Amino acid sequence: MRSILVINPKGGSGKTTLATNIAVYYAMRGSRTALLDMDPQGSATDWLAERPDSKPHIDGIYAADGSTRIPRGTEVLIMDAPAGAQGRDLTELLRRAQTAVVPVVPSPIDMRALARFYDDLVRLTRVVNSQIRIATVANRVREASPNRVLLEEYLRKLKLPDGRKLPFTTVLRNSQAYVRAADRGLGVFELAPSLVAHELELWQPLLRWLNSKRSLPSV
């Protein structure tokens, strides 16, 4: 089973938006997809409640109450992690995933929070031993913002314990398309292509990475 964790210890990074859209992408490809909502706010669960029956099905599991039973036959599991995970909780989350995607918004507060989170990550055994693959995404970016440049430069410099660069995959815009899609239980991939052409283009580097061997553990 393919397992992808979307995680950032700080709230407001767009984890749920990223998780729901990744789930839609795999469901549209025909994979039996499940969305594990581990955030007590239940935003991913609320999104699924709005999802039309006519769209590719995504199984939902609200896990903030401790329920983590994955439907039999699940081929792709997307996990929307809770904010504030650290220490043993962080270790347990990473233990369940093959791949982790870390969205970061371009603000000084969020970059400082990422620096602390990154220090925690690179000390974990699963990261050191390449038992999980991690990549970052610059999320909710305003194209004209000076913080965008600072964030991109910071993300491009991050390295793993063995000296390899931590993959920085793409920059996703702060677009109303995500709001319009979320209100209807959809992903941007399900909106009219003419309305989201630029968004779909920006997603391609992340999707290529997720579909490559580079995003899977080597051991």
For each residue, the residues with C-beta under 8 A, 3 or more apart:
1: 70 74 75 76 77
2: 26 31 75 76 77 98 99
3: 76 77 79 96 97 98 99
4: 22 76 77 78 79 97 98 99 100 101 210
5: 79 81 93 94 96 97 99 100 101
6: 15 16 18 19 22 78 79 80 81 100 101 102 103
7: 15 81 85 93 100 101 102
8: 13 15 81 83 102 103 104 113 114 117
9: 83 84 85 86 90 113 116 117
10: 13 83 109 110 113 114 117
11: 83 84
12: 105 110
13: 8 10 103 104 105 110 139 140
14: 17 18 103 105 139 140 172
15: 6 7 8 18 19 39 80 81 83 103
16: 6 19 20 39 43 44 47 80
17: 14 20 21 139 178 182
18: 6 14 15 21 22 101 103 137 139 172
19: 6 15 16 22 23 35 44 78 79 80
20: 16 17 23 24 35 44 47 80 182 187
21: 17 18 24 25 178 181 187 188 189 203
22: 4 6 18 19 25 26 78 101 210
23: 19 20 26 27 33 34 35 58 76 78 187
24: 20 21 27 28 55 56 58 186 187 189 190
25: 21 22 28 29 187 189 203 207
26: 2 22 23 29 31 33 75 76 78
27: 23 24 30 31 33 55 56 57 58
28: 24 25 56 187 189 190
29: 25 26
30: 27 56
31: 2 26 27 75 76
32: 59 71 73 74 75 76
33: 23 26 27 56 57 58 59 74 75 76 77 78
34: 23 58 59 60 61 70 71 74 76 77 78
35: 19 20 23 44 48 58 59 60 61 78 80
36: 61 63 68 70 77 78 79 80
37: 42 43 44 45 48 60 61 62 63 64 80
38: 63 64 79 80 81 82 93
39: 15 16 42 43 44 64 80 81 82 83
40: 64 82
41:
42: 37 39 45 46 62 64
43: 16 37 39 46 47 80
44: 16 19 20 35 37 39 47 48 60 80
45: 37 42 48 49 60 62
46: 42 43 49 50
47: 16 20 43 44 50 51 182 185
48: 35 37 44 45 51 58 60 185
49: 45 46 185
50: 46 47 183 184 185
51: 47 48 55 58 185 186
52: 55 184 185 186
53:
54:
55: 24 27 51 52 185 186 190
56: 24 27 28 30 33
57: 27 33
58: 23 24 27 33 34 35 48 51
59: 32 33 34 35 71 74
60: 34 35 37 44 45 48
61: 34 35 36 37 67 68 69 70 71
62: 37 42 45 65 67
63: 36 37 38 66 67 68
64: 37 38 39 40 42 82
65: 62
66: 63
67: 61 62 63
68: 36 61 63
69: 61
70: 1 34 36 61 74 77
71: 32 34 59 61 74
72:
73: 32
74: 1 32 33 34 59 70 71 77
75: 1 2 26 31 32 33
76: 1 2 3 4 23 26 31 32 33 34
77: 1 2 3 4 33 34 36 70 74
78: 4 6 19 22 23 26 33 34 35 36
79: 3 4 5 6 19 36 38 93 96 97
80: 6 15 16 19 20 35 36 37 38 39 43 44
81: 5 6 7 8 15 38 39 85 93
82: 38 39 40 64 85
83: 8 9 10 11 15 39
84: 9 11
85: 7 9 81 82 89 90 93
86: 9 89 90 117 120
87: 90 91 120
88: 91 92
89: 85 86 92 93
90: 9 85 86 87 93 94 120 121 124
91: 87 88 94 95 124 126
92: 88 89 95 96
93: 5 7 38 79 81 85 89 90 96 97
94: 5 90 91 97 100 124 126 127 132
95: 91 92 126
96: 3 5 79 92 93
97: 3 4 5 79 93 94 100 132
98: 2 3 4 132 133 215 216 217
99: 2 3 4 5 132 133 134 135 210 215 216
100: 4 5 6 7 94 97 132 133 134 135
101: 4 5 6 7 18 22 134 135 136 137 169 206 210
102: 6 7 8 114 117 134 135 136 137
103: 6 8 13 14 15 18 136 137 138 139 140 172
104: 8 13 110 111 114 136 137 138 139 151 155
105: 12 13 14 110 138 139 140 141 151
106: 110 111 138 140 141 142 145 147 148 150 151
107: 110 111 147
108: 111 112 147
109: 10 112 113
110: 10 12 13 104 105 106 107 113 114
111: 104 106 107 108 114 115 150 151 154
112: 108 109 115 116
113: 8 9 10 109 110 116 117
114: 8 10 102 104 110 111 117 118 154
115: 111 112 118 119
116: 9 112 113 119 120
117: 8 9 10 86 102 113 114 120 121
118: 114 115 121 122 158 166
119: 115 116 122 123
120: 86 87 90 116 117 123 124
121: 90 117 118 124 127 134
122: 118 119 127 128 160 161
123: 119 120 127 128
124: 90 91 94 120 121 127 128
125: 128 129 131
126: 91 94 95 129 131 132
127: 94 121 122 123 124 130 131 132 134 160 161
128: 122 123 124 125 161 162
129: 125 126 219
130: 127 133 162 217 218 219
131: 125 126 127 217 219
132: 94 97 98 99 100 126 127 217
133: 98 99 100 130 167 214 215 216 217
134: 99 100 101 102 121 127 160 166 167
135: 99 100 101 102 166 167 168 169 206 209 215
136: 101 102 103 104 155 158 166 167 168 169
137: 18 101 102 103 104 168 169 170 171 172 206
138: 103 104 105 106 141 148 151 152 155 168 170 171 172
139: 13 14 17 18 103 104 105 172
140: 13 14 103 105 106 172 173 174
141: 105 106 138 145 148 151 171 172 173 174
142: 106 145 148 173 174
143: 148 173
144: 148
145: 106 141 142 148
146: 149 150
147: 106 107 108 150 151
148: 106 138 141 142 143 144 145 151 152 171
149: 146 152 153
150: 106 111 146 147 153 154
151: 104 105 106 111 138 141 147 148 154 155
152: 138 148 149 155 156 168 171
153: 149 150 156 157
154: 111 114 150 151 157 158
155: 104 136 138 151 152 158 166 168
156: 152 153 165 168
157: 153 154
158: 118 136 154 155 165 166 168
159: 163 164 165 166
160: 122 127 134 163 164 165 166
161: 122 127 128
162: 128 130
163: 159 160
164: 159 160
165: 156 158 159 160 168
166: 118 134 135 136 155 158 159 160
167: 133 134 135 136 209 214
168: 135 136 137 138 152 155 156 158 165
169: 101 135 136 137 205 206 209
170: 137 138 202 203 204 205 206
171: 137 138 141 148 152 202
172: 14 18 103 137 138 139 140 141 175 199 202 203
173: 140 141 142 143 198 199 202
174: 140 141 142
175: 172 178 188 196 198 199
176: 179 180
177: 180 181 188 191 195 196 199
178: 17 21 175 181 182 188 199
179: 176 182 183
180: 176 177 183 184 191
181: 21 177 178 184 186 187 188 190 191
182: 17 20 47 178 179 185 186
183: 50 179 180
184: 50 52 180 181
185: 47 48 49 50 51 52 55 182
186: 24 51 52 55 181 182 190 191
187: 20 21 23 24 25 28 181 190
188: 21 175 177 178 181 191 196 199 200 203
189: 21 24 25 28 196 200 203
190: 24 28 55 181 186 187
191: 177 180 181 186 188 195 196
192: 195 196
193: 196 197 200
194: 197
195: 177 191 192
196: 175 177 188 189 191 192 193 199 200
197: 193 194 200 201
198: 173 175 201 202
199: 172 173 175 177 178 188 196 202 203
200: 188 189 193 196 197 203 204
201: 197 198 204
202: 170 171 172 173 198 199 205
203: 21 25 170 172 188 189 199 200 206 207
204: 170 200 201 207 208
205: 169 170 202 208 209
206: 101 135 137 169 170 203 209 210
207: 25 203 204 210 211
208: 204 205 211 212
209: 135 167 169 205 206 212 214 215
210: 4 22 99 101 206 207 215
211: 207 208 215
212: 208 209 215
213: 216
214: 133 167 209
215: 98 99 133 135 209 210 211 212
216: 98 99 133 213
217: 98 130 131 132 133
218: 130
219: 129 130 131
